[in-house]
Amino acid sequence: VQPTLTLTSNEASKTYGADDPDFQWIASGLVDGDTAGSVGLMGHLGRVNGEAVGSYALTLGSMAGGRGYALAVHGDFTIVAASGMPDVPGQPQAPGGTDTL
């Protein structure tokens, strides 16, 4: 049975309209003295597509390696409303106005 190597991300967020941050992660489930480097783990976590205010699941993105392990990811990414936007998910407005972006 292949052990599972879980990549847990910090609970990342951004303000609507900003660029996504780099998702930092911690590996758990390594066995027999393995490290992320020794099993060839490299790449970047990704997330489900979308730019509306709300929560998005993280994905393995470009993560590769993990020789001998099944890879899993745990964590969410949140887009929060910018100043002047309504707090209704999926309903962004231009700051100071009523036009939907």
C-alpha positions as CSV (number, residue, x, y, z in Angstrom):
1,V,0.0,0.0,0.0
2,Q,1.4,3.4,-1.1
3,P,1.5,5.9,1.8
4,T,-0.2,9.3,1.2
5,L,2.0,12.5,1.3
6,T,-0.3,15.4,2.2
7,L,0.6,18.9,1.3
8,T,-1.2,21.3,3.7
9,S,-1.3,24.9,2.8
10,N,-1.6,27.9,5.1
11,E,-5.1,29.4,4.8
12,A,-4.2,31.9,2.0
13,S,-6.3,34.8,0.8
14,K,-6.2,37.8,-1.4
15,T,-8.2,40.9,-2.0
16,Y,-10.4,40.9,-5.1
17,G,-8.4,42.1,-8.1
18,A,-5.0,41.3,-6.6
19,D,-2.6,38.6,-7.9
20,D,-2.7,35.2,-6.3
21,P,0.1,34.7,-3.7
22,D,2.5,31.8,-3.8
23,F,0.9,29.0,-1.7
24,Q,3.2,27.8,1.0
25,W,2.8,24.2,2.2
26,I,4.0,21.7,4.8
27,A,4.4,18.0,3.9
28,S,3.1,15.4,6.2
29,G,3.0,11.6,6.0
30,L,6.6,11.0,5.0
31,V,8.0,7.7,6.3
32,D,11.3,6.0,6.9
33,G,13.3,9.3,7.2
34,D,12.1,10.6,3.8
35,T,12.1,14.3,3.2
36,A,10.3,16.4,0.5
37,G,13.6,16.7,-1.3
38,S,14.6,13.1,-1.1
39,V,11.4,12.0,-2.8
40,G,11.8,14.6,-5.5
41,L,8.8,16.8,-4.5
42,M,8.8,20.1,-6.5
43,G,6.5,22.5,-8.0
44,H,3.7,24.8,-6.9
45,L,0.2,24.3,-5.5
46,G,-2.7,25.7,-7.6
47,R,-6.3,26.4,-7.0
48,V,-9.7,26.0,-8.6
49,N,-10.2,28.7,-11.3
50,G,-12.4,31.7,-10.4
51,E,-12.0,35.4,-9.5
52,A,-15.3,36.1,-7.7
53,V,-15.3,36.8,-3.9
54,G,-15.5,33.4,-2.1
55,S,-13.6,30.2,-1.2
56,Y,-11.7,28.0,-3.7
57,A,-10.2,24.5,-3.1
58,L,-6.4,24.2,-3.5
59,T,-5.1,21.7,-6.1
60,L,-1.8,19.9,-6.8
61,G,-1.1,22.5,-9.5
62,S,2.3,21.8,-10.9
63,M,3.5,19.6,-8.0
64,A,5.4,16.6,-9.2
65,G,7.5,13.9,-7.6
66,G,6.7,12.2,-4.4
67,R,8.3,8.9,-5.5
68,G,6.5,6.1,-3.7
69,Y,3.7,8.3,-2.4
70,A,0.2,9.2,-3.4
71,L,-0.1,13.0,-3.3
72,A,-3.0,14.9,-1.7
73,V,-3.5,18.6,-0.9
74,H,-5.4,20.2,2.0
75,G,-6.3,23.8,2.3
76,D,-8.5,26.6,0.9
77,F,-8.0,29.9,-0.8
78,T,-10.3,32.9,-0.2
79,I,-10.9,36.0,-2.2
80,V,-12.2,38.8,0.0
81,A,-14.1,41.9,-1.2
82,A,-12.1,45.0,-1.9
83,S,-13.0,48.2,-0.1
84,G,-16.3,49.5,-1.5
85,M,-17.4,46.2,-2.8
86,P,-20.5,44.4,-1.5
87,D,-19.9,41.3,0.5
88,V,-22.1,39.2,-1.7
89,P,-20.1,36.3,-3.3
90,G,-20.0,36.6,-7.1
91,Q,-21.3,40.1,-7.2
92,P,-18.3,42.4,-7.5
93,Q,-18.8,46.1,-8.0
94,A,-16.5,48.9,-9.0
95,P,-15.3,50.7,-5.8
96,G,-17.5,53.8,-5.2
97,G,-20.0,52.7,-8.0
98,T,-22.8,50.4,-8.8
99,D,-21.6,49.0,-12.1
100,T,-20.8,45.3,-12.0
101,L,-17.3,44.5,-13.2
